[in-house]
Amino acid sequence: MRLLRHAGKVAREWPVRLLFPPTCLGCHDLVTSPGALCPECWPHTRFLERPWCPVMGTPFDHDMGPDFLSGEAIADPPPFRRARAAVVYSGVARRMVQGLKFADRTDLAPWMARWMLRAAAELVADADIVVPVPLHRRRFFSRRFNQSAELARALVRLTDLGYAPEALVRQRVTRQQVGLGAREREANVRGAFTVPPEKKAVVEGRSVILVDDVYTTGATAKAATRALLRAGASAVDVLTFARVLPGDFACGDPAII
């Protein structure tokens, strides 16, 4: 019976595969199955793996023990509980982020969310709701969609978590982060986020996963986390698709905002 069901599935998918053959997530080469990387792109994708800092999720060269913190976490303790990302922001991952954000490649979001879920098992186990980092309505209307919301929505479909896209709003227009240094980024988003009074009940007492596309200096994640905590969230974890590792920050990159 299982063999018959599999044969039926293959028969149903065959016309679709013929008309729309699967292509690599990082380029346009043909691959054997949807959501895969071609042999050329795979070696240029660095997944973040343990051992890593239990707070920041940045990888260590050697296993330092379960409670060993990175210098970043010690020198500047973040307001969020943990940060995790699926991949390093380089190569194929960079192209995927730029495709989603600037080329309307929303079809990438479900596959990116699958990679994020792989890195977020411990976060999902402790969470109640998923909240995307919001765009200001002015920028939303010009872009037509929020890439963070696309990722968050796709993540929720893979879990049993609640989805609260309106729990956090960007209450003022901020400058594009492109070209800004770390301190300028922090000043740019300071006080930019808030939880509307009518939405406080959604986050109060809840453990939140805050979703964004790229973690760069952490300025946006920290500002958004503080707004959620002020509204009564019990804890906030940050989950992004990609992570700019300390020392790799390039303020001129158009996708790092």
PyRosetta script that sets phi, psi and omega in degrees:
from pyrosetta import init, pose_from_sequence

init()
pose = pose_from_sequence("MRLLRHAGKVAREWPVRLLFPPTCLGCHDLVTSPGALCPECWPHTRFLERPWCPVMGTPFDHDMGPDFLSGEAIADPPPFRRARAAVVYSGVARRMVQGLKFADRTDLAPWMARWMLRAAAELVADADIVVPVPLHRRRFFSRRFNQSAELARALVRLTDLGYAPEALVRQRVTRQQVGLGAREREANVRGAFTVPPEKKAVVEGRSVILVDDVYTTGATAKAATRALLRAGASAVDVLTFARVLPGDFACGDPAII")
pose.set_psi(1, -42.8)
pose.set_omega(1, 179.0)
pose.set_phi(2, -62.5)
pose.set_psi(2, -39.3)
pose.set_omega(2, 178.7)
pose.set_phi(3, -64.2)
pose.set_psi(3, -38.3)
pose.set_omega(3, 178.4)
pose.set_phi(4, -66.3)
pose.set_psi(4, -40.8)
pose.set_omega(4, 178.5)
pose.set_phi(5, -63.3)
pose.set_psi(5, -42.1)
pose.set_omega(5, 179.3)
pose.set_phi(6, -63.9)
pose.set_psi(6, -41.7)
pose.set_omega(6, 179.4)
pose.set_phi(7, -63.9)
pose.set_psi(7, -38.4)
pose.set_omega(7, 177.7)
pose.set_phi(8, -65.3)
pose.set_psi(8, -39.6)
pose.set_omega(8, 178.2)
pose.set_phi(9, -64.0)
pose.set_psi(9, -43.7)
pose.set_omega(9, 179.5)
pose.set_phi(10, -62.4)
pose.set_psi(10, -40.7)
pose.set_omega(10, -180.0)
pose.set_phi(11, -64.4)
pose.set_psi(11, -38.0)
pose.set_omega(11, 179.2)
pose.set_phi(12, -70.4)
pose.set_psi(12, -36.6)
pose.set_omega(12, -176.2)
pose.set_phi(13, -81.1)
pose.set_psi(13, -20.2)
pose.set_omega(13, -173.9)
pose.set_phi(14, -58.1)
pose.set_psi(14, -45.2)
pose.set_omega(14, 178.9)
pose.set_phi(15, -62.3)
pose.set_psi(15, -37.9)
pose.set_omega(15, 179.2)
pose.set_phi(16, -65.8)
pose.set_psi(16, -44.5)
pose.set_omega(16, 179.0)
pose.set_phi(17, -61.7)
pose.set_psi(17, -35.1)
pose.set_omega(17, -179.1)
pose.set_phi(18, -69.1)
pose.set_psi(18, -43.3)
pose.set_omega(18, -178.2)
pose.set_phi(19, -79.3)
pose.set_psi(19, -36.5)
pose.set_omega(19, -177.5)
pose.set_phi(20, -129.9)
pose.set_psi(20, 76.2)
pose.set_omega(20, -178.2)
pose.set_phi(21, -63.3)
pose.set_psi(21, 142.5)
pose.set_omega(21, -178.7)
pose.set_phi(22, -65.7)
pose.set_psi(22, 141.2)
pose.set_omega(22, 179.0)
pose.set_phi(23, -122.1)
pose.set_psi(23, 159.2)
pose.set_omega(23, -179.3)
pose.set_phi(24, -61.6)
pose.set_psi(24, 141.4)
pose.set_omega(24, 178.5)
pose.set_phi(25, -66.1)
pose.set_psi(25, -25.5)
pose.set_omega(25, -176.9)
pose.set_phi(26, -96.8)
pose.set_psi(26, -17.1)
pose.set_omega(26, 179.1)
pose.set_phi(27, -149.7)
pose.set_psi(27, -162.9)
pose.set_omega(27, -177.5)
pose.set_phi(28, -110.2)
pose.set_psi(28, 15.1)
pose.set_omega(28, 177.6)
pose.set_phi(29, -71.9)
pose.set_psi(29, 149.2)
pose.set_omega(29, 178.7)
pose.set_phi(30, -71.6)
pose.set_psi(30, 142.8)
pose.set_omega(30, 176.2)
pose.set_phi(31, -129.9)
pose.set_psi(31, 172.2)
pose.set_omega(31, -174.8)
pose.set_phi(32, -78.6)
pose.set_psi(32, -26.1)
pose.set_omega(32, -177.9)
pose.set_phi(33, -147.0)
pose.set_psi(33, 152.3)
pose.set_omega(33, 179.3)
pose.set_phi(34, -60.9)
pose.set_psi(34, 145.9)
pose.set_omega(34, 177.1)
pose.set_phi(35, 81.7)
pose.set_psi(35, 9.9)
pose.set_omega(35, -177.9)
pose.set_phi(36, -101.0)
pose.set_psi(36, 165.0)
pose.set_omega(36, 173.7)
pose.set_phi(37, -107.7)
pose.set_psi(37, 146.4)
pose.set_omega(37, 178.1)
pose.set_phi(38, -77.4)
pose.set_psi(38, 166.2)
pose.set_omega(38, 179.8)
pose.set_phi(39, -59.9)
pose.set_psi(39, -24.8)
pose.set_omega(39, 179.2)
pose.set_phi(40, -77.4)
pose.set_psi(40, -37.1)
pose.set_omega(40, -175.9)
pose.set_phi(41, -83.4)
pose.set_psi(41, -30.9)
pose.set_omega(41, -174.8)
pose.set_phi(42, -55.9)
pose.set_psi(42, -46.6)
pose.set_omega(42, -178.2)
pose.set_phi(43, -66.1)
pose.set_psi(43, -15.7)
pose.set_omega(43, -178.3)
pose.set_phi(44, -98.5)
pose.set_psi(44, 16.9)
pose.set_omega(44, 177.7)
pose.set_phi(45, -117.2)
pose.set_psi(45, 119.2)
pose.set_omega(45, -178.5)
pose.set_phi(46, -108.1)
pose.set_psi(46, 108.2)
pose.set_omega(46, 176.5)
pose.set_phi(47, -79.6)
pose.set_psi(47, 142.7)
pose.set_omega(47, 177.8)
pose.set_phi(48, -82.6)
pose.set_psi(48, 126.3)
pose.set_omega(48, -175.0)
pose.set_phi(49, -130.2)
pose.set_psi(49, 159.0)
pose.set_omega(49, 169.6)
pose.set_phi(50, -66.4)
pose.set_psi(50, 152.2)
pose.set_omega(50, 4.8)
pose.set_phi(51, -79.2)
pose.set_psi(51, 140.7)
pose.set_omega(51, 178.4)
pose.set_phi(52, -143.5)
pose.set_psi(52, 166.5)
pose.set_omega(52, 176.7)
pose.set_phi(53, -63.3)
pose.set_psi(53, 127.1)
pose.set_omega(53, -177.4)
pose.set_phi(54, -64.3)
pose.set_psi(54, -19.2)
pose.set_omega(54, 178.6)
pose.set_phi(55, -95.1)
pose.set_psi(55, -55.5)
pose.set_omega(55, -171.9)
pose.set_phi(56, -88.3)
pose.set_psi(56, -19.4)
pose.set_omega(56, -179.2)
pose.set_phi(57, 74.6)
pose.set_psi(57, 11.0)
pose.set_omega(57, 177.2)
pose.set_phi(58, -81.4)
pose.set_psi(58, 139.3)
pose.set_omega(58, -172.0)
pose.set_phi(59, -75.9)
pose.set_psi(59, 149.2)
pose.set_omega(59, 172.6)
pose.set_phi(60, -104.2)
pose.set_psi(60, 151.9)
pose.set_omega(60, 175.2)
pose.set_phi(61, -71.1)
pose.set_psi(61, -30.8)
pose.set_omega(61, -178.7)
pose.set_phi(62, -135.0)
pose.set_psi(62, 156.2)
pose.set_omega(62, 178.5)
pose.set_phi(63, -73.2)
pose.set_psi(63, 114.1)
pose.set_omega(63, -177.9)
pose.set_phi(64, -96.6)
pose.set_psi(64, 1.5)
pose.set_omega(64, -175.4)
pose.set_phi(65, 104.6)
pose.set_psi(65, 157.2)
pose.set_omega(65, -171.9)
pose.set_phi(66, -66.5)
pose.set_psi(66, -23.2)
pose.set_omega(66, -175.4)
pose.set_phi(67, -109.1)
pose.set_psi(67, 8.9)
pose.set_omega(67, -178.8)
pose.set_phi(68, -78.0)
pose.set_psi(68, 124.8)
pose.set_omega(68, -177.2)
pose.set_phi(69, -99.6)
pose.set_psi(69, 150.7)
pose.set_omega(69, 175.1)
pose.set_phi(70, -72.5)
pose.set_psi(70, 161.5)
pose.set_omega(70, 177.3)
pose.set_phi(71, -60.4)
pose.set_psi(71, -34.6)
pose.set_omega(71, 178.5)
pose.set_phi(72, -61.5)
pose.set_psi(72, -44.6)
pose.set_omega(72, -178.7)
pose.set_phi(73, -68.4)
pose.set_psi(73, -31.9)
pose.set_omega(73, -179.8)
pose.set_phi(74, -77.8)
pose.set_psi(74, -44.5)
pose.set_omega(74, -175.5)
pose.set_phi(75, -72.7)
pose.set_psi(75, -33.5)
pose.set_omega(75, -176.7)
pose.set_phi(76, -140.2)
pose.set_psi(76, 75.1)
pose.set_omega(76, -176.5)
pose.set_phi(77, -57.9)
pose.set_psi(77, 126.2)
pose.set_omega(77, -176.9)
pose.set_phi(78, -80.0)
pose.set_psi(78, 159.2)
pose.set_omega(78, 176.5)
pose.set_phi(79, -73.3)
pose.set_psi(79, -21.6)
pose.set_omega(79, 178.6)
pose.set_phi(80, -82.9)
pose.set_psi(80, 162.2)
pose.set_omega(80, -177.0)
pose.set_phi(81, -76.8)
pose.set_psi(81, -47.7)
pose.set_omega(81, -178.5)
pose.set_phi(82, -148.5)
pose.set_psi(82, 153.1)
pose.set_omega(82, 173.0)
pose.set_phi(83, -126.7)
pose.set_psi(83, 135.2)
pose.set_omega(83, 178.4)
pose.set_phi(84, -137.2)
pose.set_psi(84, 150.0)
pose.set_omega(84, 176.4)
pose.set_phi(85, -143.0)
pose.set_psi(85, 155.8)
pose.set_omega(85, -176.8)
pose.set_phi(86, -81.0)
pose.set_psi(86, -42.5)
pose.set_omega(86, -171.3)
pose.set_phi(87, -140.8)
pose.set_psi(87, 161.7)
pose.set_omega(87, 172.5)
pose.set_phi(88, -76.9)
pose.set_psi(88, 139.8)
pose.set_omega(88, -178.2)
pose.set_phi(89, -76.9)
pose.set_psi(89, 87.1)
pose.set_omega(89, 177.7)
pose.set_phi(90, -163.9)
pose.set_psi(90, 165.3)
pose.set_omega(90, 173.5)
pose.set_phi(91, 53.0)
pose.set_psi(91, -125.7)
pose.set_omega(91, -177.8)
pose.set_phi(92, -61.6)
pose.set_psi(92, -41.6)
pose.set_omega(92, -179.2)
pose.set_phi(93, -59.5)
pose.set_psi(93, -41.0)
pose.set_omega(93, 177.7)
pose.set_phi(94, -61.8)
pose.set_psi(94, -43.6)
pose.set_omega(94, 179.8)
pose.set_phi(95, -65.4)
pose.set_psi(95, -36.1)
pose.set_omega(95, 178.8)
pose.set_phi(96, -66.8)
pose.set_psi(96, -43.5)
pose.set_omega(96, 178.1)
pose.set_phi(97, -61.6)
pose.set_psi(97, -46.5)
pose.set_omega(97, -179.1)
pose.set_phi(98, -66.2)
pose.set_psi(98, -35.6)
pose.set_omega(98, 177.1)
pose.set_phi(99, -65.1)
pose.set_psi(99, -43.0)
pose.set_omega(99, 178.5)
pose.set_phi(100, -65.6)
pose.set_psi(100, -45.2)
pose.set_omega(100, -171.3)
pose.set_phi(101, -78.6)
pose.set_psi(101, -40.1)
pose.set_omega(101, -170.1)
pose.set_phi(102, -113.7)
pose.set_psi(102, -13.4)
pose.set_omega(102, -177.3)
pose.set_phi(103, -118.9)
pose.set_psi(103, 16.7)
pose.set_omega(103, 176.6)
pose.set_phi(104, 58.2)
pose.set_psi(104, 31.4)
pose.set_omega(104, 179.8)
pose.set_phi(105, -86.0)
pose.set_psi(105, 61.5)
pose.set_omega(105, 179.1)
pose.set_phi(106, -66.1)
pose.set_psi(106, -16.2)
pose.set_omega(106, 176.7)
pose.set_phi(107, -65.5)
pose.set_psi(107, -18.5)
pose.set_omega(107, 178.7)
pose.set_phi(108, -76.5)
pose.set_psi(108, -24.3)
pose.set_omega(108, -172.1)
pose.set_phi(109, -56.2)
pose.set_psi(109, -46.0)
pose.set_omega(109, -180.0)
pose.set_phi(110, -60.1)
pose.set_psi(110, -36.6)
pose.set_omega(110, 180.0)
pose.set_phi(111, -75.0)
pose.set_psi(111, -38.1)
pose.set_omega(111, 176.6)
pose.set_phi(112, -63.1)
pose.set_psi(112, -39.0)
pose.set_omega(112, 179.1)
pose.set_phi(113, -64.0)
pose.set_psi(113, -34.7)
pose.set_omega(113, 177.4)
pose.set_phi(114, -63.6)
pose.set_psi(114, -40.5)
pose.set_omega(114, 176.5)
pose.set_phi(115, -65.9)
pose.set_psi(115, -40.0)
pose.set_omega(115, 179.3)
pose.set_phi(116, -62.8)
pose.set_psi(116, -40.6)
pose.set_omega(116, -179.3)
pose.set_phi(117, -62.0)
pose.set_psi(117, -35.8)
pose.set_omega(117, 178.6)
pose.set_phi(118, -59.9)
pose.set_psi(118, -35.3)
pose.set_omega(118, -179.0)
pose.set_phi(119, -87.3)
pose.set_psi(119, -9.6)
pose.set_omega(119, -168.7)
pose.set_phi(120, -114.7)
pose.set_psi(120, 20.5)
pose.set_omega(120, -175.5)
pose.set_phi(121, -55.7)
pose.set_psi(121, -45.3)
pose.set_omega(121, -178.0)
pose.set_phi(122, -70.1)
pose.set_psi(122, -31.2)
pose.set_omega(122, 178.3)
pose.set_phi(123, -69.3)
pose.set_psi(123, -46.2)
pose.set_omega(123, -178.3)
pose.set_phi(124, -61.9)
pose.set_psi(124, -38.2)
pose.set_omega(124, -178.5)
pose.set_phi(125, -62.5)
pose.set_psi(125, -28.1)
pose.set_omega(125, -176.8)
pose.set_phi(126, -101.5)
pose.set_psi(126, -3.2)
pose.set_omega(126, -169.5)
pose.set_phi(127, -96.5)
pose.set_psi(127, 159.8)
pose.set_omega(127, 174.3)
pose.set_phi(128, -111.8)
pose.set_psi(128, -43.1)
pose.set_omega(128, -175.7)
pose.set_phi(129, -138.4)
pose.set_psi(129, 159.8)
pose.set_omega(129, 176.9)
pose.set_phi(130, -115.4)
pose.set_psi(130, 130.3)
pose.set_omega(130, -179.0)
pose.set_phi(131, -126.7)
pose.set_psi(131, 123.8)
pose.set_omega(131, 176.6)
pose.set_phi(132, -82.1)
pose.set_psi(132, 150.8)
pose.set_omega(132, 171.0)
pose.set_phi(133, -66.7)
pose.set_psi(133, 124.1)
pose.set_omega(133, -173.2)
pose.set_phi(134, -85.0)
pose.set_psi(134, 156.9)
pose.set_omega(134, 167.2)
pose.set_phi(135, -94.2)
pose.set_psi(135, 154.3)
pose.set_omega(135, 169.5)
pose.set_phi(136, -68.2)
pose.set_psi(136, 147.1)
pose.set_omega(136, -174.5)
pose.set_phi(137, -58.2)
pose.set_psi(137, -30.2)
pose.set_omega(137, 179.5)
pose.set_phi(138, -66.2)
pose.set_psi(138, -43.2)
pose.set_omega(138, 178.5)
pose.set_phi(139, -72.9)
pose.set_psi(139, -33.1)
pose.set_omega(139, 178.0)
pose.set_phi(140, -62.4)
pose.set_psi(140, -42.8)
pose.set_omega(140, -179.3)
pose.set_phi(141, -66.3)
pose.set_psi(141, -33.1)
pose.set_omega(141, 179.6)
pose.set_phi(142, -77.6)
pose.set_psi(142, -33.6)
pose.set_omega(142, -178.5)
pose.set_phi(143, -89.8)
pose.set_psi(143, -26.4)
pose.set_omega(143, 177.0)
pose.set_phi(144, 82.2)
pose.set_psi(144, -12.5)
pose.set_omega(144, 175.4)
pose.set_phi(145, -158.6)
pose.set_psi(145, 160.6)
pose.set_omega(145, 177.8)
pose.set_phi(146, -106.8)
pose.set_psi(146, 114.9)
pose.set_omega(146, -176.3)
pose.set_phi(147, -61.7)
pose.set_psi(147, -33.8)
pose.set_omega(147, 178.6)
pose.set_phi(148, -67.6)
pose.set_psi(148, -37.6)
pose.set_omega(148, 177.5)
pose.set_phi(149, -67.3)
pose.set_psi(149, -36.4)
pose.set_omega(149, 176.6)
pose.set_phi(150, -61.6)
pose.set_psi(150, -43.7)
pose.set_omega(150, 178.4)
pose.set_phi(151, -66.6)
pose.set_psi(151, -43.2)
pose.set_omega(151, -179.3)
pose.set_phi(152, -63.9)
pose.set_psi(152, -42.8)
pose.set_omega(152, 179.4)
pose.set_phi(153, -62.3)
pose.set_psi(153, -42.1)
pose.set_omega(153, 178.9)
pose.set_phi(154, -66.6)
pose.set_psi(154, -36.3)
pose.set_omega(154, 178.3)
pose.set_phi(155, -65.5)
pose.set_psi(155, -42.6)
pose.set_omega(155, -179.2)
pose.set_phi(156, -61.7)
pose.set_psi(156, -36.3)
pose.set_omega(156, 179.0)
pose.set_phi(157, -63.3)
pose.set_psi(157, -22.4)
pose.set_omega(157, -179.5)
pose.set_phi(158, -93.6)
pose.set_psi(158, -2.4)
pose.set_omega(158, -176.6)
pose.set_phi(159, -133.9)
pose.set_psi(159, -177.5)
pose.set_omega(159, 175.6)
pose.set_phi(160, -104.5)
pose.set_psi(160, 16.6)
pose.set_omega(160, -176.3)
pose.set_phi(161, -79.5)
pose.set_psi(161, 155.1)
pose.set_omega(161, 174.9)
pose.set_phi(162, -77.5)
pose.set_psi(162, 156.5)
pose.set_omega(162, -178.6)
pose.set_phi(163, -119.6)
pose.set_psi(163, 124.2)
pose.set_omega(163, -176.3)
pose.set_phi(164, -128.2)
pose.set_psi(164, 74.1)
pose.set_omega(164, -174.7)
pose.set_phi(165, -70.0)
pose.set_psi(165, -19.2)
pose.set_omega(165, -177.5)
pose.set_phi(166, -106.7)
pose.set_psi(166, 8.8)
pose.set_omega(166, -178.5)
pose.set_phi(167, -71.8)
pose.set_psi(167, -24.1)
pose.set_omega(167, -178.4)
pose.set_phi(168, -128.1)
pose.set_psi(168, 133.8)
pose.set_omega(168, 178.5)
pose.set_phi(169, -127.0)
pose.set_psi(169, 153.2)
pose.set_omega(169, 173.0)
pose.set_phi(170, -93.9)
pose.set_psi(170, 107.8)
pose.set_omega(170, -168.3)
pose.set_phi(171, -84.0)
pose.set_psi(171, -9.1)
pose.set_omega(171, 175.8)
pose.set_phi(172, -144.9)
pose.set_psi(172, 155.1)
pose.set_omega(172, 178.0)
pose.set_phi(173, -71.9)
pose.set_psi(173, 130.1)
pose.set_omega(173, 176.1)
pose.set_phi(174, -110.8)
pose.set_psi(174, 157.1)
pose.set_omega(174, 176.4)
pose.set_phi(175, -67.6)
pose.set_psi(175, 152.3)
pose.set_omega(175, 169.8)
pose.set_phi(176, -58.6)
pose.set_psi(176, 138.2)
pose.set_omega(176, -177.9)
pose.set_phi(177, -76.7)
pose.set_psi(177, -9.7)
pose.set_omega(177, -179.3)
pose.set_phi(178, -58.7)
pose.set_psi(178, 128.5)
pose.set_omega(178, 177.1)
pose.set_phi(179, 86.8)
pose.set_psi(179, -3.8)
pose.set_omega(179, -179.2)
pose.set_phi(180, -92.9)
pose.set_psi(180, 143.3)
pose.set_omega(180, 173.9)
pose.set_phi(181, -78.7)
pose.set_psi(181, 177.5)
pose.set_omega(181, -175.1)
pose.set_phi(182, -60.2)
pose.set_psi(182, -46.2)
pose.set_omega(182, -179.1)
pose.set_phi(183, -67.8)
pose.set_psi(183, -37.5)
pose.set_omega(183, 178.2)
pose.set_phi(184, -65.6)
pose.set_psi(184, -37.6)
pose.set_omega(184, 178.1)
pose.set_phi(185, -63.8)
pose.set_psi(185, -43.0)
pose.set_omega(185, -180.0)
pose.set_phi(186, -62.1)
pose.set_psi(186, -44.4)
pose.set_omega(186, 179.1)
pose.set_phi(187, -66.7)
pose.set_psi(187, -33.8)
pose.set_omega(187, -177.1)
pose.set_phi(188, -64.5)
pose.set_psi(188, -37.7)
pose.set_omega(188, -175.6)
pose.set_phi(189, -104.0)
pose.set_psi(189, 1.5)
pose.set_omega(189, -179.8)
pose.set_phi(190, -62.0)
pose.set_psi(190, 122.1)
pose.set_omega(190, 179.7)
pose.set_phi(191, 73.9)
pose.set_psi(191, 12.4)
pose.set_omega(191, -175.9)
pose.set_phi(192, -78.9)
pose.set_psi(192, -19.9)
pose.set_omega(192, -173.9)
pose.set_phi(193, -112.7)
pose.set_psi(193, 150.6)
pose.set_omega(193, 175.8)
pose.set_phi(194, -154.2)
pose.set_psi(194, 157.7)
pose.set_omega(194, 172.2)
pose.set_phi(195, -101.1)
pose.set_psi(195, 119.6)
pose.set_omega(195, 179.5)
pose.set_phi(196, -58.0)
pose.set_psi(196, 146.2)
pose.set_omega(196, -178.6)
pose.set_phi(197, -52.9)
pose.set_psi(197, -38.2)
pose.set_omega(197, -177.9)
pose.set_phi(198, -73.6)
pose.set_psi(198, -9.3)
pose.set_omega(198, -179.4)
pose.set_phi(199, -107.1)
pose.set_psi(199, -0.7)
pose.set_omega(199, -177.4)
pose.set_phi(200, -62.1)
pose.set_psi(200, -33.4)
pose.set_omega(200, 178.9)
pose.set_phi(201, -64.6)
pose.set_psi(201, -22.8)
pose.set_omega(201, -179.2)
pose.set_phi(202, -71.9)
pose.set_psi(202, -35.2)
pose.set_omega(202, -175.8)
pose.set_phi(203, -103.4)
pose.set_psi(203, -18.5)
pose.set_omega(203, -175.4)
pose.set_phi(204, -60.8)
pose.set_psi(204, 124.2)
pose.set_omega(204, 178.9)
pose.set_phi(205, 75.2)
pose.set_psi(205, 5.6)
pose.set_omega(205, -177.1)
pose.set_phi(206, -102.0)
pose.set_psi(206, 149.3)
pose.set_omega(206, 171.4)
pose.set_phi(207, -91.6)
pose.set_psi(207, 124.4)
pose.set_omega(207, -169.4)
pose.set_phi(208, -112.0)
pose.set_psi(208, 137.7)
pose.set_omega(208, 164.7)
pose.set_phi(209, -101.1)
pose.set_psi(209, 117.6)
pose.set_omega(209, 178.8)
pose.set_phi(210, -94.1)
pose.set_psi(210, 122.3)
pose.set_omega(210, -172.7)
pose.set_phi(211, -109.0)
pose.set_psi(211, 133.9)
pose.set_omega(211, 173.5)
pose.set_phi(212, -143.5)
pose.set_psi(212, 171.8)
pose.set_omega(212, -178.0)
pose.set_phi(213, -83.7)
pose.set_psi(213, -44.0)
pose.set_omega(213, -177.3)
pose.set_phi(214, -134.5)
pose.set_psi(214, 136.0)
pose.set_omega(214, 170.7)
pose.set_phi(215, -100.0)
pose.set_psi(215, 117.6)
pose.set_omega(215, -177.4)
pose.set_phi(216, -107.8)
pose.set_psi(216, -89.6)
pose.set_omega(216, 176.6)
pose.set_phi(217, -93.7)
pose.set_psi(217, -12.9)
pose.set_omega(217, -179.3)
pose.set_phi(218, 91.1)
pose.set_psi(218, 1.2)
pose.set_omega(218, -176.6)
pose.set_phi(219, -60.2)
pose.set_psi(219, -47.3)
pose.set_omega(219, -179.1)
pose.set_phi(220, -66.6)
pose.set_psi(220, -45.4)
pose.set_omega(220, -179.1)
pose.set_phi(221, -60.8)
pose.set_psi(221, -40.9)
pose.set_omega(221, -178.8)
pose.set_phi(222, -68.4)
pose.set_psi(222, -43.5)
pose.set_omega(222, 179.9)
pose.set_phi(223, -63.8)
pose.set_psi(223, -42.7)
pose.set_omega(223, 179.3)
pose.set_phi(224, -67.6)
pose.set_psi(224, -38.5)
pose.set_omega(224, 178.1)
pose.set_phi(225, -61.1)
pose.set_psi(225, -45.0)
pose.set_omega(225, -178.8)
pose.set_phi(226, -60.5)
pose.set_psi(226, -38.5)
pose.set_omega(226, 178.6)
pose.set_phi(227, -64.7)
pose.set_psi(227, -40.9)
pose.set_omega(227, 179.2)
pose.set_phi(228, -67.1)
pose.set_psi(228, -40.0)
pose.set_omega(228, 179.1)
pose.set_phi(229, -67.9)
pose.set_psi(229, -38.2)
pose.set_omega(229, 176.9)
pose.set_phi(230, -62.0)
pose.set_psi(230, -30.4)
pose.set_omega(230, -179.9)
pose.set_phi(231, -82.6)
pose.set_psi(231, -1.3)
pose.set_omega(231, 174.4)
pose.set_phi(232, 106.8)
pose.set_psi(232, 6.4)
pose.set_omega(232, 177.1)
pose.set_phi(233, -60.3)
pose.set_psi(233, 139.8)
pose.set_omega(233, -178.4)
pose.set_phi(234, -74.2)
pose.set_psi(234, -31.5)
pose.set_omega(234, 177.7)
pose.set_phi(235, -165.1)
pose.set_psi(235, 155.7)
pose.set_omega(235, 177.8)
pose.set_phi(236, -131.6)
pose.set_psi(236, 127.6)
pose.set_omega(236, 170.1)
pose.set_phi(237, -110.7)
pose.set_psi(237, 146.1)
pose.set_omega(237, -177.8)
pose.set_phi(238, -109.4)
pose.set_psi(238, 129.1)
pose.set_omega(238, 178.7)
pose.set_phi(239, -127.7)
pose.set_psi(239, 124.5)
pose.set_omega(239, 177.5)
pose.set_phi(240, -127.5)
pose.set_psi(240, 161.1)
pose.set_omega(240, 175.5)
pose.set_phi(241, -70.4)
pose.set_psi(241, -46.8)
pose.set_omega(241, -175.9)
pose.set_phi(242, -126.1)
pose.set_psi(242, 160.2)
pose.set_omega(242, -178.0)
pose.set_phi(243, -135.4)
pose.set_psi(243, 127.6)
pose.set_omega(243, 170.5)
pose.set_phi(244, -83.8)
pose.set_psi(244, 117.1)
pose.set_omega(244, -177.3)
pose.set_phi(245, -72.0)
pose.set_psi(245, 149.0)
pose.set_omega(245, 177.1)
pose.set_phi(246, -52.7)
pose.set_psi(246, 130.8)
pose.set_omega(246, -177.5)
pose.set_phi(247, 96.7)
pose.set_psi(247, -14.6)
pose.set_omega(247, -178.9)
pose.set_phi(248, -100.2)
pose.set_psi(248, -0.2)
pose.set_omega(248, -174.4)
pose.set_phi(249, -62.9)
pose.set_psi(249, 126.2)
pose.set_omega(249, 175.9)
pose.set_phi(250, -127.2)
pose.set_psi(250, 104.0)
pose.set_omega(250, -171.4)
pose.set_phi(251, -67.7)
pose.set_psi(251, -10.3)
pose.set_omega(251, 179.2)
pose.set_phi(252, -88.9)
pose.set_psi(252, -3.4)
pose.set_omega(252, -178.1)
pose.set_phi(253, -71.6)
pose.set_psi(253, 124.7)
pose.set_omega(253, -175.7)
pose.set_phi(254, -68.1)
pose.set_psi(254, -16.3)
pose.set_omega(254, -180.0)
pose.set_phi(255, -94.3)
pose.set_psi(255, -11.4)
pose.set_omega(255, 179.3)
pose.set_phi(256, -90.2)
pose.set_psi(256, 98.5)
pose.set_omega(256, -179.2)
pose.set_phi(257, -130.0)
pose.dump_pdb("model.pdb")
